[in-house]
Amino acid sequence: MAVIGSMIVAQAFRYMQLAPPSSFEDDSDKARDAEQMYPVAVRAVLEAGDWSFASRTVQLSELVSLPDLTAEDDDLPWAYKVPGDFVAMRQVEDGEIRWRIDENGLLRADEPGPLKIRYTRYIENLDNRPANFRMAVAARLACYLAPVHVEASTTIERLEQLAAQLEKQALRADAGSASAQRYDGRDVGGMWADEVTR
């Protein structure tokens, strides 16, 4: 685990008011649980908002043929493969296209390609990411670890509130990384930035 990852894990245990593992290579329950849940916590916080530093825009080409045992969909006849680092969809073309992502990573759409999408990608190395984001990941990780390592239900509730608060603060800070105007030509109403800056 990278140095920043180790710091995030240590902060998660501090949020739980527990001593962190002495080493993340040891065979303790703390180290093993933290290693298992760390990527889940990162993904959960990435899913929570449209982070500017994790945003990627790509053009997808439609698949020539569907994978084996995959049926066609008459309502959404064109299929695309989402990128391997995909976490959450943020925009498909101009927003007027009907689409769905299947469990096998297929993006189904009612328009042929090329199809431009904007999505949140998974970030493995958080070294150069905003401190607010890293603290939100630490709090979310603490929420996942607390049911096993913390006995008091009040502490678990406090951690859930802290995680929600830190995610909101991080999103509010990140909102300054892009212009206030929408760039897809649609109405401004309903923007995520409006929700997190209230």
C-alpha positions in Angstrom: 0.0 0.0 0.0 1.3 3.5 -0.9 2.4 5.9 1.9 -0.7 8.0 1.5 -2.9 4.9 1.6 -1.2 3.9 4.9 -1.9 7.4 6.2 -5.5 7.2 5.2 -5.9 3.8 7.0 -4.2 5.2 10.1 -6.6 8.2 10.1 -9.5 5.8 9.8 -8.4 4.1 13.0 -8.0 7.5 14.7 -11.5 8.3 13.7 -12.5 5.1 15.5 -10.4 6.2 18.4 -8.3 3.1 18.0 -4.6 2.5 17.5 -3.8 1.7 13.9 -2.0 -1.5 12.9 1.7 -1.5 13.7 2.4 -2.6 10.2 0.2 -3.2 7.2 2.2 -6.3 6.3 1.4 -7.9 9.7 -1.2 -10.7 10.1 -3.4 -8.8 12.5 -7.2 -8.5 12.0 -6.9 -4.7 11.8 -4.3 -4.8 8.9 -6.2 -7.5 7.0 -9.6 -5.8 7.4 -8.1 -2.4 6.4 -6.4 -3.9 3.3 -9.7 -5.5 2.2 -11.9 -2.5 2.7 -9.6 0.3 1.6 -10.4 0.0 -2.1 -14.1 -0.4 -1.3 -14.0 2.9 0.7 -12.2 4.7 -2.2 -14.8 3.5 -4.7 -17.7 4.5 -2.4 -16.4 8.0 -2.1 -15.7 8.3 -5.8 -19.3 7.1 -6.5 -20.7 9.7 -4.1 -19.9 12.7 -6.4 -18.7 14.0 -9.8 -15.1 14.7 -8.8 -13.2 16.9 -11.2 -9.9 15.0 -10.7 -11.5 11.7 -11.4 -13.5 12.8 -14.4 -12.7 11.3 -17.8 -14.3 11.8 -21.3 -13.9 9.1 -23.9 -15.6 8.1 -27.2 -16.8 4.5 -27.3 -17.1 2.4 -30.5 -20.0 0.1 -30.7 -19.3 -3.6 -30.3 -19.4 -5.6 -33.6 -20.8 -8.6 -31.7 -22.1 -9.3 -28.3 -20.2 -11.5 -25.8 -21.2 -15.1 -25.6 -24.6 -15.9 -23.9 -25.5 -12.2 -24.1 -28.9 -11.5 -25.7 -29.8 -8.5 -27.8 -32.0 -5.7 -26.5 -34.5 -4.4 -29.0 -35.1 -1.2 -27.0 -31.4 -0.5 -26.6 -29.9 -2.2 -29.6 -26.4 -0.8 -29.6 -23.8 -2.1 -27.1 -20.5 -0.7 -25.9 -17.9 -1.8 -23.4 -17.3 0.6 -20.5 -13.6 1.3 -19.7 -11.9 -0.9 -17.1 -11.5 2.0 -14.6 -15.2 2.9 -14.8 -16.9 3.8 -11.5 -19.9 5.9 -12.3 -21.5 7.4 -15.4 -21.8 11.2 -15.3 -22.9 12.0 -18.9 -23.8 10.2 -22.1 -23.6 12.5 -25.2 -26.0 15.4 -24.8 -28.2 13.7 -22.1 -31.0 12.8 -24.5 -29.9 9.2 -25.3 -31.5 6.3 -23.4 -29.0 4.0 -21.9 -28.3 1.3 -19.3 -25.2 -0.4 -17.9 -25.6 -4.2 -17.5 -23.8 -6.2 -14.8 -21.3 -7.5 -17.4 -20.0 -4.0 -18.0 -21.9 -3.5 -21.2 -23.4 -0.1 -21.9 -26.6 -0.4 -23.9 -27.9 2.6 -25.8 -30.5 3.6 -28.3 -28.0 5.4 -30.6 -25.2 4.0 -32.7 -21.5 4.9 -32.1 -19.2 6.6 -31.7 -20.7 7.4 -28.3 -19.1 10.1 -26.1 -19.4 9.5 -22.4 -18.0 11.2 -19.3 -17.5 9.1 -16.3 -15.8 8.9 -12.9 -12.8 6.7 -13.0 -11.2 4.6 -10.2 -8.1 6.1 -8.8 -5.7 3.7 -7.1 -3.0 6.2 -6.0 -4.3 9.1 -4.0 -0.9 10.7 -3.4 -1.8 13.9 -5.3 -5.5 14.1 -4.6 -7.1 16.8 -2.4 -6.7 16.4 1.3 -10.4 16.8 1.8 -11.0 13.8 -0.4 -8.5 11.7 1.4 -10.1 12.5 4.8 -13.5 11.5 3.3 -12.1 8.2 2.3 -10.6 7.7 5.8 -14.0 8.4 7.4 -15.8 6.1 5.0 -13.2 3.3 5.7 -13.8 3.9 9.4 -17.5 3.3 8.9 -16.8 0.0 7.2 -14.4 -1.2 9.9 -16.3 0.1 12.9 -18.9 -2.7 13.1 -16.1 -5.2 13.6 -13.6 -3.2 15.7 -15.9 -0.8 17.7 -18.5 -2.0 20.2 -20.4 1.3 20.9 -23.3 1.9 18.5 -23.1 5.6 19.2 -19.5 5.6 17.8 -20.7 3.9 14.6 -23.5 6.5 14.2 -21.0 9.3 14.8 -18.7 7.9 12.1 -21.6 7.7 9.6 -22.4 11.4 10.3 -18.7 12.3 10.0 -18.3 10.5 6.7 -21.3 12.2 5.2 -20.1 15.6 6.4 -16.6 15.1 5.1 -17.8 13.9 1.7 -20.0 17.0 1.4 -17.2 19.3 2.4 -14.9 17.7 -0.1 -17.5 18.0 -2.9 -18.0 21.6 -2.0 -14.3 22.3 -2.3 -14.0 20.4 -5.5 -16.9 22.4 -7.0 -14.4 25.2 -7.5 -12.5 23.1 -10.0 -14.9 23.7 -12.9 -17.0 26.5 -14.2 -20.5 27.1 -12.8 -22.1 26.8 -16.2 -23.2 23.5 -17.6 -21.2 22.5 -20.7 -23.8 20.1 -22.2 -26.2 22.8 -23.2 -29.0 21.8 -20.8 -30.7 23.7 -18.0 -28.7 24.5 -14.9 -31.3 23.1 -12.5 -30.4 19.9 -10.8 -26.6 20.3 -10.9 -24.8 18.3 -8.2 -22.8 21.4 -7.3 -26.0 23.2 -6.3 -26.8 20.4 -3.9 -23.5 20.3 -2.1 -23.0 24.0 -1.8 -26.4 24.6 -0.1 
